[in-house]
Amino acid sequence: MTDSASKSSDQKVELTLRVTGMSCQGCVSKVRKFIQVKSPEAQVEGIPKQEQLLVTSDLPLAEIEESVTKAGFEFQGLFNDEHAQKSEAEEKQALETGSEKEQATSDQTTDTQSYQLSIAGMTCAGCVNTVQKALNNAEDVVSAEVNFASHTAQVISKGKVEELIKAVEKSGYQASLIVDAEKSQEERQAREQQEYQHKKKSSILGLGLGVPLMLYGVLGGDMMVSTFTEKVVWGIIGLITLLIMISAGRHYFRGAWKAFRNHQANMDLLIALGTGSAWLYSMLVILAPSQWFPDNTQHLYFEAAVMIIGLINLGQALELSARRKTSKALHRLLDLRPKMATKVEGDSETRVPVADIKVNDILRVRAGDKVPVDGEVVEGSSTVNESMLTGEAEPIEKHQGSVLSAGTVNGQGSLLFKATRVGADTLLAQIITMVGKAQNSKPPISVLADKVSAVFVPSVIIIAIVTALAWFNFGNDAALSYMLVTTISVLIIACPCALGLATPISTMIGIGKAAEYGGLIRNGEALQRASELSVIVLDKTGTITEGKPKVVHQQIAERAQEEFVGQIVTAIESQANHPLADALLAHFDSHKKHSIKLERFESLSGLGAKVVYDGKTYLLGNQRLMKEHAIDLNMAQSDEGVKSTTRVYLSDTTHVLAIFFIEDPIKAGVKSVIEHFKDQGLKVVMLTGDNPETAKAVADHVGIDDYHAQFMPDDKLNWIQALQSKGEVVGMIGDGINDAPALAQADVGFAMGAGTDVAMESADITLIHNDLRGVADVIDISSATLRNIKQNLWGAFTYNSLGIPVAAGVLFPFTGWLLSPVIAGAAMSLSSVTVVMNANRLRLLKVSQLKEKRQEVSK
């Protein structure tokens, strides 16, 4: 057990800076790390949406500016009200005058914006790299991530969305801005359904001719041309083949031509080269004089051309069918949103679309209806089922003043409420947006696949050319025919789709599965890091305990008057913001009517408060605060029986006036979760600002061996840094507000709470309910997802590494066997389908939260 030493901050200066380019608490964490390189004790907090950075350190402003710039953000000077007023005035002037010059200036000074684009026309990982490169090269783009599984792009840019769309179109693809997630999902489903039907029809066309031709050859039919009649018959078949290729394979040839014009290489180009070569060679055999080709090379490959197109279309249709299941988690969230709402105006009630609701509108939600937007109850009482958002199965009582969340279901009563947050501002909309963005992000493990995908298609074309040259120069009498077969097989068997789908499709399902269990994962990196954790650090209050403390015992010194103690404690804690403050206020509820006015109030972070009343100084806080002011802690009363409680001391400048013993119940099931963490191979550490006795009692009760008491917020931060310096991958579980610095410093920050805005900003993973079991579930899901991604990548790399050499004919000298282009086409299609089906196994994953019903009560 460790008691951390206090740190002096006498020479530290607090500065509020304006920094642009920050989009989340991860950005704040990055700046913090650069500043703490120069000043390890520096405290850095930020509000990205307001471009504010609060720095408390002993560094000069110039060094802070240098650190901010090195972190990749723009330092704009000190933040003050004048700047805000000036910005508002400039914006108003630009709107009033409509001056293009002023508008351009305004655009340049705005903060970065996050855009989600729908991308059309991508067929493989090569397309993804082309689009991503085009977006990253566009002016004012900070970062861009393109997801092949969802056909979307997540772009952070300082410029306009129109410039991004133009950049995508110049690269040969189509893009549109996603404004409404639900509408976008509906449009995407319609597009995929239409594409599925087209692929299915195309596969029937291709296989309809290809299968009979293949059976004809297999059953002994002659696939060679020797007479004029055979040339006429096969010429007619060749024209029919061409018509089917144009009809069923038009999209591949169009994609290939588009790629060629834009100096790119994608899967369409491989298919077009392979099937086009087979058809062209066959037509040359028919039309050219027979002496042009040796007798044993006058073989026709029409069946290969149409079979390949038919099989690839069939494979892509199956892939689409399986891929549509991957976004079911997001669909379930979208389904929570009602389409219509009942608006109350005077004595009349009308049904209106939810999109038309404005803030402060009065709405009615009847029994059994879904709440359309976030709001506050103004009339009525009922119970509301919030399990879809909080995970709590028990309905919550709602009455005047209670808060309602969109997507929750009203019980038997009728409620009249005022809309407080609508559209994209509701909690449900934020969750949907967060899950959607996270599903489209990439974990670091995808870097290798992305690098390979970027050069995959050009490399395959080079291998095909080398294969052709090798057979032409070293082959036997049938070298020309063998050269064609192997070259087509190499072009067709190579599958960039499997590489492109290996990571994003598993990421989509894994993050969606975590959302089902109440875990909102910010991005792919957090998903991967959660699977790599070696240490899990827990806060006590609100994480292990309920966060609803109450006073169970008090000791009042003989020299103190209980009436005065109640009055001054009430006056102090009414200005504080901490769960213990609520407990003391509830304990002295009767003294609120006889409150006293303090002359001065000073909040002491991690310690308590220091106040002045009637010219005298009083302290209210923990044992550490008393020790720092050399207060005598000896009191005559015995504290036997309450040693495990949290103690809050009230004192003057010399003696303790009162001690309050506060107990916070331990959450049900925490002990089993701690055991689960240990089973996962994690070292569990508890850091708390509470006294050593309470910390020991709680740690012993739940089975934590490593615990540390009387920790200030910066002590927790330093402890995590120390663990990371030893090579540990640290996860921190806190409430997302008081523990924001430690959450941001940890490799993965888990915020416990009700899914508030602050929690979402502070942590990598937010639990929208208060059950610690959710953290264990998210770690299990992350580990399963990473295993699945590795399986997909291993399968994709192995398939291409073995398939391409076999297609090139490396086994021919030993076995006399060459791979048929038809088999190559089937293998290529199956490789993509296999990746998608393997990823969909994650949807069947069962974790502890499903097996247990949270009925275990801590003993």
Salt bridges, closest charged atoms under 4 A:
GLU41 OE1 - LYS12 NZ 3.84
GLU45 OE1 - ARG32 NH2 3.99
GLU51 OE1 - ARG18 NH2 2.76
GLU66 OE1 - LYS38 NZ 3.13
GLU66 OE2 - LYS70 NZ 3.43
GLU74 OE2 - LYS158 NZ 2.37
ASP107 OD2 - LYS160 NZ 3.49
ASP180 OD1 - ARG337 NH2 3.88
GLU182 OE1 - ARG337 NH2 3.36
GLU182 OE2 - LYS339 NZ 2.76
GLU192 OE2 - ARG188 NE 3.14
GLU319 OE2 - ARG323 NH1 3.14
GLU345 OE2 - LYS343 NZ 3.79
GLU349 OE2 - ARG364 NE 2.71
GLU349 OE1 - ARG366 NH2 2.68
ASP361 OD2 - LYS343 NZ 3.67
ASP374 OD2 - ARG421 NH2 3.22
GLU386 OE2 - LYS398 NZ 2.92
ASP450 OD2 - LYS442 NZ 3.41
GLU516 OE2 - ARG332 NH2 2.35
GLU516 OE1 - LYS513 NZ 3.74
GLU532 OE1 - ARG529 NH1 2.96
ASP539 OD1 - LYS716 NZ 2.97
GLU563 OE1 - HIS591 NE2 3.60
ASP589 OD1 - LYS592 NZ 3.36
ASP639 OD2 - ARG647 NH2 3.09
GLU640 OE1 - LYS643 NZ 3.78
ASP652 OD2 - ARG559 NH1 2.93
ASP690 OD2 - LYS540 NZ 3.14
ASP700 OD2 - LYS696 NZ 2.77
ASP705 OD2 - LYS678 NZ 3.88
ASP706 OD2 - LYS683 NZ 3.66
ASP706 OD1 - HIS708 NE2 2.73
ASP715 OD1 - LYS7 NZ 2.96
ASP715 OD2 - ARG624 NH1 3.42
ASP739 OD1 - LYS716 NZ 3.21
ASP747 OD1 - ARG529 NH2 2.99
ASP757 OD2 - ARG421 NH1 3.25
ASP771 OD2 - ARG773 NE 3.95
ASP771 OD2 - ARG854 NE 2.91
ASP780 OD2 - HIS676 NE2 3.01
GLU852 OE1 - ARG773 NH1 2.84
